[in-house]
Amino acid sequence: MKPKVQPGTRVAVLGAGSWGTTFAKILTDGGADVVLWARRPELAKEITEGRRNSDYLPGINLPVGLRATSRLDLALAGADQVFVSVPSQSLRENLIQAEPFLAPNAIIVSLMKGVERSSGLRMSEIIEQVLPIDPARIAAISGPNLALEIAKEQPTAAVVSSSNLDTAHAVALLATTKYFRSYVNTDVIGTEFGGVLKNLIAVAIGIVDGVGYGENTKASIITRGLVEMTDFAVAYGAQPETLAGLAGLGDLIATCQSPLSRNNTAGRLLGQGYSYNDVIAQMQQTTEGLASVSPILELARAKGVDMPIVEQVRQVLAGTLKPRDIAPHLTTDSGAPQGERTIDDGQAHGSAAVWGAFKRTFDQLRHSGRGTGRN
């Protein structure tokens, strides 16, 4: 049985797009007192009075207790936890605007999956840099979380990550309902990078889908893409098990196979022959994967990590590689047979660890009502 949320726990959600609104619904259904900040007054009015967000969640009835406002000060007044769901490239600006209204001991939770293009910083790093906040009060949430499915209350799970386990537990307690289960871990690096990197692989999957390639090609790219994701994240201090969990493999599967994924959709348009500018014009919401390609490749080069699939995506975006030519067998300049893993040190131990984490992830999903609550 889920422990009860303390009645009246004040929570703010910044950003009334599809994911921000969906998460506000999760928190309201979980028992919190939620105020959602929408930039546009007419959208805030529709959410509060009409119980709808027709722009981003058409057909979804929002809970009666959810309120919305276009005033940042009112949204943040007295909030114990603040969930941020704005485009990653505008996070810094939004935090600067929010800082005067934040409660001194508020927990700040990132719902975003991107890196800042100009600095290469993860979202939690920007929060720590901009706000006068103890890192122990910062958390990030990631997992196989397609907004519309969750808004329809189709069951899923996510992981709440913080360097402080008490913070992760406090956030997970609020973000748990009959249809949404939150696990916890302390690997913020792996959790955030998992959410960023899977977007890039999803773009690649969309490209080959748009070209017309079949399941073998897509399965190969997903599998090799997971290797690239793991190598990159581990190089930056992540635990490999995290990339085999909800924030890595789980999110990768959902994003690569679903037409609800903006990154997959953008890739499919590229594969069908649309230019980068045409794709941007057609997408109604931010496609984080497109913005993250260049900064991720720069970070990879800094650590000497090869990411050939992501590099192919960059070339397609730049117009220097035909979408039809993106394929997993083109990811090496050498014709010699290669090992399946790209990290040789401790390969046997690493494979066992990843398999163990993979099995635990599916055990958690199968027995979501039981267990330790750890990812």
Backbone torsions as a table, in degrees:
resi	resn	phi	psi	omega
1	MET	NA	136.8	-179.9
2	LYS	-71.6	131.2	173.2
3	PRO	-59.1	146.1	-175.6
4	LYS	-76.4	137.2	172.8
5	VAL	-72.2	136.9	179.0
6	GLN	-59.9	125.1	-177.1
7	PRO	-55.6	136.8	176.8
8	GLY	84.1	7.6	177.1
9	THR	-58.5	116.1	-174.4
10	ARG	-84.6	128.1	-177.9
11	VAL	-133.1	141.6	174.0
12	ALA	-116.7	142.3	172.3
13	VAL	-121.5	122.7	-178.8
14	LEU	-100.6	114.3	-179.5
15	GLY	115.4	116.1	-174.8
16	ALA	-110.3	34.0	169.9
17	GLY	-74.9	-166.2	-176.0
18	SER	-63.4	-42.8	-176.7
19	TRP	-76.7	-41.8	178.4
20	GLY	-61.2	-44.0	179.6
21	THR	-66.5	-41.2	178.0
22	THR	-62.3	-42.2	-179.1
23	PHE	-69.5	-33.3	174.6
24	ALA	-61.9	-37.5	175.9
25	LYS	-64.1	-45.3	177.9
26	ILE	-55.8	-49.4	-176.8
27	LEU	-65.3	-39.9	177.7
28	THR	-65.2	-45.1	178.1
29	ASP	-64.2	-26.3	178.2
30	GLY	-79.9	-6.3	174.9
31	GLY	110.4	0.6	-179.1
32	ALA	-83.9	159.9	174.6
33	ASP	-93.6	104.1	-166.7
34	VAL	-111.7	134.0	169.1
35	VAL	-120.2	125.9	-178.1
36	LEU	-101.3	128.0	177.5
37	TRP	-91.9	121.6	175.3
38	ALA	-114.7	135.5	-178.3
39	ARG	-64.7	-35.5	-176.1
40	ARG	-96.7	125.6	-179.0
41	PRO	-57.5	-36.0	-177.9
42	GLU	-68.0	-31.5	176.6
43	LEU	-71.8	-41.8	177.5
44	ALA	-59.4	-40.1	179.3
45	LYS	-65.7	-42.9	179.6
46	GLU	-62.1	-41.5	-179.2
47	ILE	-65.6	-45.2	-176.3
48	THR	-72.0	-45.7	-173.4
49	GLU	-93.1	-35.6	-176.3
50	GLY	-98.6	-8.3	-178.3
51	ARG	57.5	34.0	-179.9
52	ARG	-139.1	155.6	166.1
53	ASN	-131.6	81.4	-170.3
54	SER	-68.2	-22.6	178.8
55	ASP	-69.6	-40.9	-170.1
56	TYR	-116.3	-24.0	179.2
57	LEU	-133.4	63.9	-176.9
58	PRO	-60.3	135.6	176.5
59	GLY	84.9	-1.3	-177.7
60	ILE	-97.0	128.1	173.5
61	ASN	-87.5	124.7	-179.3
62	LEU	-90.0	153.1	-175.4
63	PRO	-66.1	149.9	-176.9
64	VAL	-59.7	-35.9	-175.6
65	GLY	-75.8	-8.4	-176.8
66	LEU	-81.8	126.4	176.8
67	ARG	-114.0	154.4	178.5
68	ALA	-135.3	152.1	178.5
69	THR	-149.6	153.6	174.0
70	SER	-95.9	1.3	178.1
71	ARG	-97.5	117.9	-177.5
72	LEU	-63.6	-37.1	-179.3
73	ASP	-63.9	-39.9	179.6
74	LEU	-71.2	-36.2	179.6
75	ALA	-64.2	-38.5	-173.1
76	LEU	-91.6	-11.1	-174.8
77	ALA	-58.3	115.9	175.4
78	GLY	73.1	12.4	-176.7
79	ALA	-74.6	125.4	177.7
80	ASP	-78.3	-32.0	177.3
81	GLN	-133.1	138.6	-178.6
82	VAL	-123.5	117.0	179.9
83	PHE	-99.9	125.4	-173.1
84	VAL	-110.2	122.1	-179.2
85	SER	-135.7	70.4	177.3
86	VAL	-118.5	164.0	175.8
87	PRO	-55.4	136.3	-172.9
88	SER	-58.4	-33.5	-177.4
89	GLN	-74.5	-11.8	178.1
90	SER	-109.1	5.5	-176.6
91	LEU	-58.1	-48.3	-175.9
92	ARG	-56.5	-47.9	-179.6
93	GLU	-62.0	-42.2	179.9
94	ASN	-66.6	-37.0	178.5
95	LEU	-66.1	-38.9	178.2
96	ILE	-61.0	-40.9	179.2
97	GLN	-69.7	-32.5	-175.6
98	ALA	-82.1	-27.5	-170.8
99	GLU	-49.8	-44.9	-177.2
100	PRO	-62.2	-18.7	-174.1
101	PHE	-105.8	0.9	-177.8
102	LEU	-79.7	137.8	173.5
103	ALA	-65.7	146.1	-174.3
104	PRO	-55.7	-36.7	-175.8
105	ASN	-110.2	21.7	-178.0
106	ALA	-67.0	143.7	171.5
107	ILE	-87.6	132.2	-179.9
108	ILE	-107.8	125.8	-174.2
109	VAL	-120.0	124.9	176.9
110	SER	-87.7	127.7	172.8
111	LEU	-104.3	8.2	-171.2
112	MET	-96.4	155.9	-178.5
113	LYS	-130.9	79.0	-179.7
114	GLY	-163.2	174.6	170.6
115	VAL	-125.2	150.6	179.4
116	GLU	-70.2	125.9	-174.1
117	ARG	-61.5	-39.9	-174.0
118	SER	-74.9	-29.0	-174.4
119	SER	-117.1	-20.2	-174.5
120	GLY	76.3	9.9	-178.0
121	LEU	-78.6	144.2	171.5
122	ARG	-72.4	165.2	-176.0
123	MET	-62.8	-41.6	179.5
124	SER	-65.7	-31.1	177.9
125	GLU	-69.1	-37.0	177.1
126	ILE	-67.1	-42.6	177.8
127	ILE	-57.4	-46.7	-179.8
128	GLU	-65.4	-35.2	-177.7
129	GLN	-74.1	-37.8	-173.8
130	VAL	-86.0	-39.7	-174.1
131	LEU	-98.5	148.1	173.4
132	PRO	-79.5	78.5	-170.2
133	ILE	-135.7	141.9	173.0
134	ASP	-69.6	129.8	178.5
135	PRO	-54.6	-24.1	178.7
136	ALA	-66.1	-13.7	179.5
137	ARG	-105.0	18.1	176.8
138	ILE	-112.2	138.1	178.0
139	ALA	-139.2	162.8	176.0
140	ALA	-136.4	144.5	178.9
141	ILE	-119.6	135.0	179.4
142	SER	-151.7	164.0	179.3
143	GLY	152.4	-174.8	178.9
144	PRO	-76.1	83.5	-167.5
145	ASN	-127.9	76.6	173.5
146	LEU	-79.4	120.8	-166.4
147	ALA	-57.2	-48.7	-173.8
148	LEU	-63.7	-38.6	177.7
149	GLU	-61.3	-43.0	-178.7
150	ILE	-69.5	-39.2	177.8
151	ALA	-60.1	-29.4	175.0
152	LYS	-82.2	2.8	178.4
153	GLU	65.5	33.6	170.4
154	GLN	-80.1	127.3	-168.9
155	PRO	-65.4	141.3	176.2
156	THR	-156.5	-176.4	-179.8
157	ALA	-139.6	161.9	177.5
158	ALA	-147.6	172.4	175.9
159	VAL	-123.1	133.8	174.2
160	VAL	-100.0	123.8	-176.6
161	SER	-120.1	134.7	174.8
162	SER	-153.2	150.9	175.8
163	SER	-64.8	-19.9	178.3
164	ASN	-109.5	116.1	-175.4
165	LEU	-64.1	-32.3	177.6
166	ASP	-63.3	-39.1	177.3
167	THR	-63.9	-45.5	179.2
168	ALA	-59.0	-42.2	179.7
169	HIS	-65.8	-40.5	-179.8
170	ALA	-62.6	-40.7	178.9
171	VAL	-70.4	-44.4	-178.7
172	ALA	-61.8	-33.4	179.0
173	LEU	-61.5	-41.9	178.8
174	LEU	-72.7	-35.0	-173.1
175	ALA	-96.8	49.6	177.7
176	THR	-138.4	127.3	178.0
177	THR	-136.6	-173.4	178.1
178	LYS	-67.7	-19.2	-178.3
179	TYR	-115.5	-3.9	-177.3
180	PHE	-136.3	115.1	-178.2
181	ARG	-109.2	128.4	178.4
182	SER	-106.9	126.6	170.7
183	TYR	-99.8	175.2	-177.8
184	VAL	-133.6	151.8	167.5
185	ASN	-153.7	175.6	179.4
186	THR	-114.4	10.9	-179.6
187	ASP	-94.5	79.0	-177.7
188	VAL	-65.8	-38.5	-179.3
189	ILE	-60.2	-51.7	-179.3
190	GLY	-64.8	-39.8	-179.1
191	THR	-64.3	-45.6	-179.1
192	GLU	-71.4	-44.0	-179.5
193	PHE	-66.7	-33.5	176.1
194	GLY	-57.8	-44.8	179.8
195	GLY	-66.6	-32.3	178.9
196	VAL	-75.0	-50.0	-169.9
197	LEU	-69.8	-34.6	-179.5
198	LYS	-63.6	-28.1	177.9
199	ASN	-62.0	-37.3	-178.2
200	LEU	-69.2	-40.7	177.9
201	ILE	-68.2	-35.6	178.4
202	ALA	-63.7	-36.1	175.7
203	VAL	-62.5	-43.7	178.5
204	ALA	-60.8	-42.0	178.4
205	ILE	-63.2	-42.3	177.8
206	GLY	-61.0	-39.9	179.9
207	ILE	-60.5	-51.1	-177.7
208	VAL	-69.3	-28.3	174.9
209	ASP	-67.0	-43.1	178.5
210	GLY	-64.0	-34.2	177.4
211	VAL	-67.7	-33.2	-179.4
212	GLY	113.5	8.5	177.2
213	TYR	-70.0	159.2	-172.6
214	GLY	-98.7	-161.6	-171.2
215	GLU	-70.1	-32.3	178.6
216	ASN	-61.1	-46.5	179.5
217	THR	-60.7	-46.2	-177.4
218	LYS	-66.3	-41.4	178.7
219	ALA	-63.1	-38.2	179.1
220	SER	-65.6	-41.9	-179.9
221	ILE	-68.3	-40.5	177.6
222	ILE	-60.4	-46.2	-177.3
223	THR	-65.9	-49.8	178.4
224	ARG	-67.6	-31.2	176.5
225	GLY	-63.9	-38.3	177.8
226	LEU	-63.3	-35.7	175.7
227	VAL	-62.4	-46.0	178.5
228	GLU	-60.9	-43.9	178.6
229	MET	-58.6	-45.7	-177.5
230	THR	-67.7	-45.1	179.3
231	ASP	-58.9	-44.6	-179.6
232	PHE	-63.3	-52.6	-175.5
233	ALA	-62.6	-42.1	179.1
234	VAL	-63.7	-36.9	177.9
235	ALA	-60.9	-26.8	179.4
236	TYR	-99.5	11.2	172.3
237	GLY	103.9	6.9	179.6
238	ALA	-77.9	160.9	172.4
239	GLN	-87.7	131.8	-178.0
240	PRO	-59.7	-30.3	179.8
241	GLU	-60.3	-32.3	-178.8
242	THR	-63.2	-36.5	-178.7
243	LEU	-73.7	-15.9	174.7
244	ALA	-95.6	6.4	-178.2
245	GLY	-105.4	-159.4	-175.6
246	LEU	-61.5	-37.5	-176.8
247	ALA	-78.1	-13.6	179.6
248	GLY	-112.8	-86.3	-177.1
249	LEU	-59.6	-43.8	-178.9
250	GLY	-59.2	-49.2	179.9
251	ASP	-66.1	-36.9	179.9
252	LEU	-61.5	-46.7	-179.4
253	ILE	-61.1	-48.8	-177.4
254	ALA	-62.1	-44.4	-174.6
255	THR	-72.1	-34.4	-177.4
256	CYS	-77.0	-26.8	-173.0
257	GLN	-102.8	-7.8	-171.5
258	SER	-103.9	135.1	173.1
259	PRO	-69.6	-11.3	176.1
260	LEU	-76.2	-15.6	-178.2
261	SER	-74.3	123.5	178.6
262	ARG	-65.3	-36.7	-179.1
263	ASN	-68.2	-41.6	177.2
264	ASN	-63.5	-42.4	179.9
265	THR	-63.8	-43.3	178.6
266	ALA	-61.3	-42.8	178.1
267	GLY	-63.0	-40.1	-179.8
268	ARG	-62.8	-39.8	177.3
269	LEU	-64.2	-40.3	176.9
270	LEU	-62.1	-42.6	179.9
271	GLY	-65.0	-26.2	179.2
272	GLN	-84.6	-0.8	174.3
273	GLY	106.0	0.6	177.2
274	TYR	-72.3	146.5	177.0
275	SER	-76.4	165.6	178.5
276	TYR	-56.0	-46.8	-178.8
277	ASN	-64.1	-37.3	177.4
278	ASP	-64.1	-40.1	179.7
279	VAL	-64.1	-46.8	179.6
280	ILE	-58.1	-41.1	-178.4
281	ALA	-65.7	-31.7	-177.1
282	GLN	-82.8	-23.4	-176.6
283	MET	-80.2	126.0	-177.4
284	GLN	-80.1	-23.4	179.8
285	GLN	-125.9	166.6	-177.8
286	THR	-61.6	133.9	175.0
287	THR	-105.9	97.2	-171.0
288	GLU	-62.3	-33.0	-176.9
289	GLY	-60.9	-39.1	-178.8
290	LEU	-65.8	-38.4	-179.1
291	ALA	-74.4	-21.0	-173.3
292	SER	-93.1	-11.8	-173.8
293	VAL	-57.5	-55.1	-175.5
294	SER	-63.9	-49.4	179.6
295	PRO	-62.8	-34.4	178.9
296	ILE	-66.8	-42.4	178.7
297	LEU	-64.9	-35.4	175.7
298	GLU	-64.6	-43.1	177.8
299	LEU	-65.1	-37.3	178.5
300	ALA	-64.1	-44.8	178.9
301	ARG	-61.9	-35.9	-179.4
302	ALA	-63.3	-27.3	180.0
303	LYS	-105.5	2.8	-179.7
304	GLY	69.9	29.3	-179.4
305	VAL	-97.3	127.9	176.8
306	ASP	-84.0	131.0	177.0
307	MET	-132.6	71.1	-172.7
308	PRO	-63.6	-33.9	178.8
309	ILE	-68.0	-44.0	178.1
310	VAL	-64.4	-36.5	177.1
311	GLU	-63.0	-38.7	176.5
312	GLN	-64.2	-38.1	176.2
313	VAL	-61.1	-43.1	178.7
314	ARG	-59.2	-42.1	-178.6
315	GLN	-66.8	-37.4	176.3
316	VAL	-64.3	-44.2	178.8
317	LEU	-60.8	-37.0	-178.7
318	ALA	-79.9	-10.6	-179.2
319	GLY	81.8	14.1	-179.2
320	THR	-98.8	-5.0	176.2
321	LEU	-132.9	129.7	176.8
322	LYS	-68.9	136.9	179.6
323	PRO	-52.1	-35.5	-178.9
324	ARG	-64.3	-20.1	-176.5
325	ASP	-90.2	-3.5	178.1
326	ILE	-77.8	123.7	-176.4
327	ALA	-164.3	148.8	-176.7
328	PRO	-63.2	-28.1	-177.5
329	HIS	-78.2	-5.1	177.3
330	LEU	-96.2	10.6	-172.6
331	THR	-88.4	14.3	176.0
332	THR	-145.1	145.2	176.9
333	ASP	-82.3	-11.3	-175.0
334	SER	-99.6	139.4	175.1
335	GLY	-88.0	-5.4	-178.7
336	ALA	-73.5	147.0	177.7
337	PRO	-59.5	141.4	179.7
338	GLN	-116.5	157.0	170.2
339	GLY	-68.7	150.0	-177.8
340	GLU	-66.9	-36.7	175.0
341	ARG	-89.2	149.0	179.4
342	THR	-100.0	-8.5	175.5
343	ILE	-108.6	116.6	-174.9
344	ASP	-89.3	-31.7	-176.1
345	ASP	-64.9	122.9	178.6
346	GLY	64.6	32.6	-174.4
347	GLN	-58.4	-45.3	-177.2
348	ALA	-63.1	-44.6	179.7
349	HIS	-64.3	-43.1	-178.6
350	GLY	-63.1	-41.7	179.7
351	SER	-62.8	-41.5	179.2
352	ALA	-64.8	-40.3	-179.7
353	ALA	-64.9	-43.4	-180.0
354	VAL	-65.2	-42.7	178.5
355	TRP	-62.8	-40.9	178.4
356	GLY	-61.4	-42.7	178.7
357	ALA	-67.0	-39.2	178.2
358	PHE	-58.2	-46.9	-179.7
359	LYS	-64.4	-40.6	179.9
360	ARG	-63.0	-37.5	179.9
361	THR	-59.6	-47.1	-178.9
362	PHE	-71.8	-31.1	174.3
363	ASP	-63.3	-40.8	179.3
364	GLN	-63.0	-43.5	-179.4
365	LEU	-67.9	-34.8	-178.7
366	ARG	-72.9	-33.8	-177.6
367	HIS	-118.5	51.4	-170.7
368	SER	-64.7	-16.8	179.1
369	GLY	-89.0	-2.9	-175.7
370	ARG	-132.2	-179.1	174.2
371	GLY	103.5	-177.1	-173.6
372	THR	-81.3	-17.3	-176.3
373	GLY	82.8	14.0	178.6
374	ARG	-111.9	147.5	179.0
375	ASN	-100.4	NA	NA
